[in-house]
Amino acid sequence: MPENKYTGASKLSVRVSGTALNAETGYELEAVITSLQSVENLVKKTYLAAYDRARFTDNDADNVSINLMAWRKGSLWSDLQINYRDVILPTIGFVAENKEFVWEIIKDSTKFLRTKLKAEKEGKSVQVKQTSKSGVNISATDGGTVIITVPEDLPKIAEQLQGPLENLTQQVDGKKVSSIDLTNGTDTSEKKTEKITLDVEDKATFGSATFTSNDEVEIRGKIVSGNFETNTGRIEVISSSVRDIEVGISYRLRISKDLHAEEKWKEMFLTPRPYYCKYTLGGPNRDKVTEIIITDWNEADWENAG
């Protein structure tokens, strides 16, 4: 086997708690199956996100498998094993131990998304700072801005996990299923064991919010309708630096209030112009662009209307 390929296993435990998961009265089959299928999907999506890919292929299925190794009582504990065969491990700066990349990504992405989505839902301004250091750190300014300092590349990867995390939390109703715990490893007595708990508050957080991209992207577009007073309208995209924003599609538009674009409106309307923007993802899997937010324009290329 080539030296750059890895064959081995990683362990993950899932605990589903609630009245539907009781050893004395029996486990409700739907809750068990749905939970495990959602965890399986989260693991697969995490694997794909690590390689910046969208589809789990037959070749992936040959090289990566998820097996149920044991059941344990106490609500419902399921011990899972992620098996790798001849897999080239991804190189990700914030992953402490390379072969545990699935756990490290899920852990940091959950903390980042939970903080960002909750703040946005509360109407707070969010600033994301990327650093070479590991860990997700949260602070706030006197003006109420929530500052999230994260490792480089984490926001891009985390965006792809919002849909799977939403699916995992959808059955959490506070009663039949009160919470879902994910633990790295199967021996919970180990001091180094880490745990993620998803509860009914997380269901509301992941399920009700859209996701706004962190990084600015470049597009060329033509504003085809607009409201000067509200800084809103629609924009037809002519070119785009990201695949999420499709060429030829008309999107809902919002111009950042900080941009003070009043004097530019006439030049922007019905003429192709270069913009820097962020975009909002919505839909069942958070994979559909629902709004483009113009944050600046490319002044040097402004007159090149082609």
C-alpha positions in Angstrom: 0.0 0.0 0.0 1.4 3.5 -0.9 2.7 5.4 2.1 0.3 8.3 1.6 -2.8 6.1 1.9 -4.4 5.2 5.3 -6.2 2.1 6.3 -7.7 2.1 9.8 -10.7 3.0 11.9 -12.2 5.8 13.9 -14.9 5.4 16.6 -18.0 7.4 17.3 -20.8 6.9 19.8 -24.3 8.2 19.5 -26.7 8.5 22.4 -30.4 9.3 21.8 -32.3 10.3 24.9 -36.0 10.7 25.5 -39.2 8.8 26.3 -39.1 7.0 22.9 -35.7 5.5 23.9 -36.3 3.5 27.1 -34.8 0.1 27.8 -37.7 -0.9 30.0 -40.6 0.0 27.7 -38.7 -0.6 24.4 -37.1 1.6 21.8 -39.3 3.2 19.2 -37.9 1.8 15.9 -38.5 5.0 13.9 -36.5 7.1 16.4 -33.6 4.6 16.3 -33.5 4.3 12.5 -33.9 8.0 11.8 -31.2 8.9 14.3 -28.6 6.5 13.0 -29.4 7.3 9.3 -29.0 11.0 10.1 -25.7 10.4 11.8 -24.5 8.3 8.8 -25.4 11.1 6.5 -23.6 13.6 8.6 -20.4 11.5 8.6 -20.6 11.1 4.8 -21.2 14.8 4.2 -18.3 15.6 6.6 -16.0 13.2 4.6 -17.0 14.9 1.3 -16.7 18.4 2.8 -13.1 17.6 3.8 -12.3 17.0 0.2 -14.5 19.8 -1.2 -16.7 17.4 -3.0 -20.5 17.1 -3.3 -21.4 13.4 -4.1 -20.6 10.2 -2.3 -19.6 7.8 -5.1 -19.4 4.0 -5.3 -15.7 4.3 -5.0 -16.1 6.2 -1.8 -18.4 3.4 -0.5 -15.7 0.9 -1.2 -13.2 2.9 0.8 -15.3 4.3 3.6 -17.9 2.3 5.6 -19.8 3.0 8.8 -20.6 -0.1 11.0 -22.7 -0.5 14.1 -20.4 -2.3 16.6 -22.5 -2.5 19.7 -25.6 -1.3 21.6 -25.6 -0.1 25.2 -28.4 0.7 27.6 -28.9 4.1 29.2 -31.3 5.8 26.9 -29.8 4.4 23.7 -26.1 4.2 23.1 -24.9 3.1 19.6 -21.2 2.5 19.1 -20.2 3.1 15.5 -16.9 2.6 13.7 -15.8 4.5 10.6 -13.6 2.2 8.5 -11.1 3.5 6.0 -9.4 1.5 3.3 -6.6 3.0 1.2 -7.9 6.5 1.9 -5.7 9.6 1.3 -6.3 11.6 4.4 -7.1 15.3 3.9 -4.6 17.9 5.1 -6.7 20.3 7.2 -4.9 22.8 9.4 -7.3 22.7 12.4 -7.5 18.9 12.6 -5.4 17.8 15.6 -5.0 14.2 14.6 -5.3 13.6 10.9 -7.2 10.2 11.0 -9.8 11.8 13.3 -10.7 14.5 10.7 -14.4 13.5 10.7 -14.8 14.2 14.4 -12.7 17.3 14.5 -14.7 18.8 11.6 -18.1 18.0 13.1 -17.0 19.3 16.5 -15.7 22.7 15.3 -18.4 23.1 12.6 -21.2 22.6 15.2 -19.8 25.2 17.6 -19.2 27.7 14.8 -22.6 27.2 13.1 -24.5 27.2 16.4 -22.9 30.5 17.4 -23.3 32.2 14.0 -26.8 31.2 13.3 -28.1 32.0 16.8 -26.5 35.5 16.6 -28.0 36.1 13.2 -31.4 34.9 14.3 -31.2 37.4 17.2 -30.5 40.2 14.8 -26.9 40.7 15.9 -24.0 41.6 13.6 -21.5 38.8 13.1 -17.8 39.1 12.2 -15.9 36.0 11.3 -12.1 36.1 11.6 -9.9 33.3 10.3 -6.6 32.4 11.8 -3.9 29.7 11.6 -4.7 28.7 15.2 -7.0 25.8 16.1 -10.2 26.1 18.1 -13.3 28.2 17.8 -13.3 31.3 20.0 -16.2 33.7 20.6 -16.1 37.3 21.8 -18.2 40.5 21.6 -17.7 44.2 21.1 -19.4 47.0 23.0 -21.6 47.6 20.0 -22.9 44.1 20.3 -21.1 42.5 17.3 -20.4 38.8 17.8 -16.8 38.0 16.8 -16.1 34.4 15.9 -12.4 33.5 15.5 -12.0 30.2 13.6 -9.3 28.2 11.9 -8.7 28.9 8.2 -11.1 26.9 5.9 -13.5 26.0 8.7 -16.4 28.4 7.6 -16.3 27.0 4.0 -16.5 23.4 5.3 -19.0 24.2 8.0 -21.5 25.6 5.4 -21.8 22.2 3.9 -22.8 20.6 7.2 -25.7 22.9 8.2 -28.2 20.8 6.2 -27.1 17.4 7.7 -27.1 18.9 11.2 -30.6 20.3 10.6 -31.7 16.8 9.5 -30.2 15.3 12.6 -32.0 17.7 15.0 -35.4 17.6 13.3 -36.7 14.7 15.4 -35.6 16.4 18.7 -39.0 17.5 20.2 -37.9 17.8 23.9 -40.0 14.7 24.9 -39.9 11.6 22.8 -36.4 12.6 21.8 -35.0 15.1 24.2 -31.3 15.2 23.0 -28.8 13.5 20.8 -25.2 13.2 22.0 -22.2 12.5 19.8 -19.0 11.3 21.4 -15.6 10.7 19.9 -14.8 7.1 20.9 -16.8 4.4 22.7 -15.2 4.5 26.1 -16.9 7.5 27.8 -14.8 7.0 30.9 -11.7 8.3 29.1 -10.8 11.9 30.2 -9.9 12.9 26.7 -13.4 12.0 25.4 -15.3 14.9 23.9 -19.0 15.3 23.5 -21.4 17.3 21.3 -25.0 17.6 22.6 -27.8 18.6 20.3 -31.1 19.6 21.9 -34.5 21.2 21.1 -32.8 24.7 21.0 -30.4 23.4 18.3 -33.4 22.2 16.3 -34.7 25.8 16.2 -31.3 27.2 15.5 -30.3 24.9 12.6 -33.8 24.6 11.2 -35.0 28.2 11.0 -32.0 30.1 9.8 -30.5 30.6 6.4 -26.8 30.8 6.1 -24.8 33.8 4.8 -21.4 33.2 3.3 -18.5 34.5 5.2 -16.1 35.3 2.4 -16.7 37.9 -0.3 -17.0 36.6 -3.9 -16.9 38.4 -7.2 -19.7 38.6 -9.7 -20.6 40.7 -12.8 -24.3 41.4 -12.9 -27.1 43.6 -14.2 -29.6 45.0 -11.8 -33.0 44.5 -13.6 -35.3 45.9 -10.9 -34.7 47.9 -7.8 -36.1 50.0 -4.9 -34.0 53.0 -4.2 -35.4 53.6 -0.7 -34.9 50.0 0.6 -31.7 49.2 -1.4 -33.3 46.0 -2.7 -34.2 44.5 -6.1 -33.1 41.7 -8.4 -29.9 41.1 -10.2 -29.2 39.0 -13.3 -25.8 37.3 -13.0 -23.5 37.5 -16.0 -20.4 35.9 -14.5 -19.5 34.5 -11.1 -16.4 33.3 -9.2 -18.4 30.6 -7.3 -20.5 27.7 -8.6 -23.3 28.4 -6.1 -24.2 31.6 -7.9 -25.3 30.5 -11.4 -24.8 32.5 -14.6 -28.0 33.6 -16.3 -30.1 33.4 -13.1 -31.9 36.4 -11.6 -31.5 36.6 -7.8 -33.1 38.7 -5.1 -30.7 41.5 -4.3 -29.8 43.6 -1.2 -27.2 46.3 -1.2 -25.4 46.8 2.1 -26.4 49.9 3.9 -22.7 50.6 4.8 -22.0 51.0 1.1 -24.0 54.2 0.7 -24.8 53.4 -3.0 -27.3 56.2 -3.5 -25.1 58.1 -6.0 -24.3 54.8 -7.9 -27.9 53.6 -8.4 -28.3 55.2 -11.8 -25.0 53.7 -13.1 -25.9 50.3 -11.6 -29.4 49.9 -13.1 -29.7 47.8 -16.3 -25.9 47.9 -17.0 -23.5 45.0 -16.3 -21.2 46.0 -13.5 -18.5 44.2 -11.3 -19.4 43.6 -7.7 -18.1 42.1 -4.5 -20.8 40.3 -2.6 -21.9 37.7 -0.1 -24.8 35.4 -0.6 -27.4 33.6 1.5 -28.1 29.9 1.2 -31.6 28.5 1.9 -33.8 25.6 0.9 -34.1 22.2 2.5 -30.4 21.4 2.3 -29.1 25.0 2.5 -27.8 24.6 -1.1 -29.9 27.2 -2.9 -28.9 30.9 -3.2 -31.8 32.9 -2.0 -30.2 36.4 -1.9 -27.1 38.2 -3.1 -25.8 41.0 -0.8 -23.6 43.6 -2.6 -20.8 44.7 -0.2 -18.7 46.7 -2.6 -17.9 47.2 -6.3 -14.8 46.9 -8.4 -14.0 50.5 -9.1 -11.1 49.8 -11.4 -13.3 47.6 -13.7 -16.5 49.7 -13.3 -16.6 51.1 -16.8 -16.0 47.7 -18.5 -19.7 47.0 -19.0 -19.3 43.9 -21.2 
